[in-house]
């Protein structure tokens, strides 16, 4: 399909979009935290991929190359905006409160509090650490794919991931302490 798209066959590129858009959207939703932002990032990434398809060297899978474009687009947009999306907005947009009637209410609330704490803790990390945690823990990418996406060595992936996990743990512990001692 890539060869056909390179010769100008727009239906081939349309098929590439169809094959990858849902997976890319789900990934960018994790990165951006907003369905609207994720949709814009995905659209922009496909436009860039279309314009730069001739630079795809086929040393990686097409999705990995596309993901890198989308990920960089999301980071660029985030840097420009620097606006924070509230946890309430994320909850409303992502439907975190939807649950079956049979679910234990206390357990759901406790789980929701944990999710909010992790998200808030993620927001305290540097962009570098947050990105690598999202790629590994939420997107479940291998070290090799993360290295390829971020254009860094596998050793750097390991060390950043280790530091990011430590920072996340400290942030969560600090938040838990603050919850235990209200008024501080």
C-alpha positions as CSV (number, residue, x, y, z in Angstrom):
1,X,0.0,0.0,0.0
2,X,2.9,2.3,0.7
3,X,4.3,1.8,-2.8
4,X,0.9,2.5,-4.3
5,X,0.4,5.6,-2.2
6,X,3.9,6.8,-3.3
7,X,2.8,6.5,-6.9
8,X,-0.1,8.8,-6.2
9,X,-2.8,6.3,-5.5
10,X,-4.9,8.1,-2.9
11,X,-7.1,5.1,-2.2
12,X,-4.0,3.3,-1.0
13,X,-3.2,6.0,1.5
14,X,-6.9,6.1,2.5
15,X,-6.5,2.4,3.3
16,X,-3.4,3.1,5.4
17,X,-5.4,5.7,7.3
18,X,-8.4,3.3,7.8
19,X,-6.0,0.6,9.0
20,X,-4.3,2.7,11.6
21,X,-6.6,5.6,12.7
22,X,-8.3,3.8,15.6
23,X,-5.1,2.5,17.2
24,X,-3.4,5.8,16.7
25,X,-6.4,7.7,18.2
26,X,-6.4,5.5,21.2
27,X,-2.7,6.0,21.7
28,X,-2.9,9.8,21.3
29,X,-5.8,9.9,23.7
30,X,-3.5,8.4,26.4
31,X,-0.8,11.0,25.5
32,X,-3.1,14.1,25.3
33,X,-5.8,13.2,27.8
34,X,-8.4,14.8,25.5
35,X,-10.5,13.2,22.8
36,X,-10.7,16.5,20.8
37,X,-6.9,17.1,21.1
38,X,-6.2,13.4,20.2
39,X,-8.4,13.7,17.1
40,X,-6.6,16.9,16.0
41,X,-3.2,15.3,16.6
42,X,-4.1,12.2,14.6
43,X,-5.4,14.3,11.7
44,X,-2.3,16.4,11.7
45,X,-0.1,13.3,11.9
46,X,-1.8,11.7,8.9
47,X,-1.4,14.9,6.9
48,X,2.3,15.1,7.8
49,X,2.7,11.4,7.0
50,X,1.1,11.9,3.6
51,X,3.4,14.8,2.8
52,X,6.5,13.0,4.0
53,X,5.7,9.4,2.9
54,X,8.6,9.5,0.5
55,X,10.9,9.8,3.6
56,X,9.7,6.6,5.2
57,X,12.7,4.4,5.0
58,X,11.0,1.1,6.0
59,X,13.4,0.4,8.8
60,X,10.5,0.2,11.2
61,X,6.9,-0.7,10.9
62,X,4.6,2.0,9.3
63,X,2.7,2.4,12.5
64,X,5.8,3.0,14.5
65,X,6.8,5.7,12.1
66,X,3.3,7.2,12.1
67,X,3.2,7.0,15.9
68,X,6.5,9.0,16.1
69,X,5.0,11.7,13.9
70,X,1.8,11.8,16.0
71,X,3.7,11.7,19.3
72,X,6.0,14.6,18.2
73,X,3.0,16.5,17.0
74,X,1.3,16.1,20.4
75,X,4.3,17.3,22.2
76,X,4.7,20.3,20.0
77,X,1.0,21.2,20.4
78,X,1.2,20.7,24.2
79,X,4.3,23.0,24.4
80,X,2.4,25.7,22.5
81,X,-0.7,25.5,24.6
82,X,0.6,24.7,28.0
83,X,-3.0,24.6,29.2
84,X,-3.8,22.0,31.7
85,X,-6.9,19.8,31.3
86,X,-8.7,19.3,34.5
87,X,-9.2,15.8,35.9
88,X,-12.9,16.5,35.9
89,X,-12.8,17.2,32.2
90,X,-10.8,14.0,31.6
91,X,-13.3,12.0,33.6
92,X,-16.3,13.5,31.7
93,X,-14.7,13.1,28.3
94,X,-13.3,9.6,28.9
95,X,-16.3,8.3,30.8
96,X,-14.4,7.0,33.9
97,X,-17.5,7.1,36.1
98,X,-19.5,4.8,33.9
99,X,-19.9,1.4,35.6
100,X,-22.4,-1.4,35.9
101,X,-25.1,-1.4,38.5
102,X,-23.6,-4.5,40.1
103,X,-20.2,-2.8,40.8
104,X,-19.3,-2.1,44.4
105,X,-19.6,1.6,44.8
106,X,-16.9,1.9,47.4
107,X,-14.5,-0.1,45.3
108,X,-15.2,2.0,42.2
109,X,-14.7,5.2,44.2
110,X,-11.4,3.9,45.6
111,X,-10.2,2.9,42.1
112,X,-11.3,6.2,40.7
113,X,-9.3,8.0,43.4
114,X,-6.3,6.0,42.6
115,X,-6.6,6.8,38.9
116,X,-6.9,10.5,39.7
117,X,-3.9,10.3,42.0
118,X,-1.8,8.7,39.3
119,X,-2.9,11.2,36.7
120,X,-2.2,14.1,39.0
121,X,1.2,12.5,39.9
122,X,2.0,12.1,36.2
123,X,1.2,15.8,35.6
124,X,4.0,16.7,38.2
125,X,6.7,14.8,36.2
126,X,8.8,16.4,33.5
127,X,7.6,15.9,30.0
128,X,10.4,13.5,29.3
129,X,9.5,11.3,32.2
130,X,5.7,11.5,31.6
131,X,6.2,10.5,27.9
132,X,8.3,7.5,28.6
133,X,5.9,6.2,31.3
134,X,2.9,6.6,28.9
135,X,4.7,4.8,26.2
136,X,5.8,1.9,28.4
137,X,3.1,1.5,31.0
138,X,0.0,2.7,29.2
139,X,0.8,1.9,25.6
140,X,2.8,-1.2,26.5
141,X,5.5,-0.6,23.9
142,X,8.8,-2.5,24.1
143,X,12.0,-0.7,24.9
144,X,13.1,-1.1,21.3
145,X,9.9,0.6,20.0
146,X,10.2,3.4,22.6
147,X,13.8,4.0,21.6
148,X,12.8,4.2,18.0
149,X,9.9,6.6,18.7
150,X,11.9,8.9,20.9
151,X,15.1,8.5,18.8
152,X,17.2,7.5,21.9
153,X,19.2,4.4,22.8
154,X,17.7,1.5,24.6
155,X,20.0,2.2,27.5
156,X,18.6,5.7,27.7
157,X,15.1,4.3,27.7
158,X,15.9,2.1,30.6
159,X,17.5,4.8,32.7
160,X,14.7,7.4,31.9
161,X,12.1,4.8,32.7
162,X,13.8,3.9,36.0
163,X,14.0,7.6,37.0
164,X,10.4,8.3,35.8
165,X,9.1,5.4,37.9
166,X,11.0,6.6,41.0
167,X,9.7,10.1,40.5
168,X,6.1,8.9,40.0
169,X,6.4,6.8,43.2
170,X,7.6,9.8,45.2
171,X,4.9,12.0,43.8
172,X,2.2,9.5,44.7
173,X,3.7,9.0,48.2
174,X,3.6,12.8,48.7
175,X,0.0,13.1,47.6
176,X,-1.0,10.2,49.9
177,X,0.7,11.9,52.8
178,X,-1.2,15.1,52.1
179,X,-4.4,13.2,52.0
180,X,-3.6,11.6,55.4
181,X,-2.8,15.0,56.9
182,X,-5.5,17.4,55.6
183,X,-4.9,21.1,55.9
184,X,-1.3,21.2,54.8
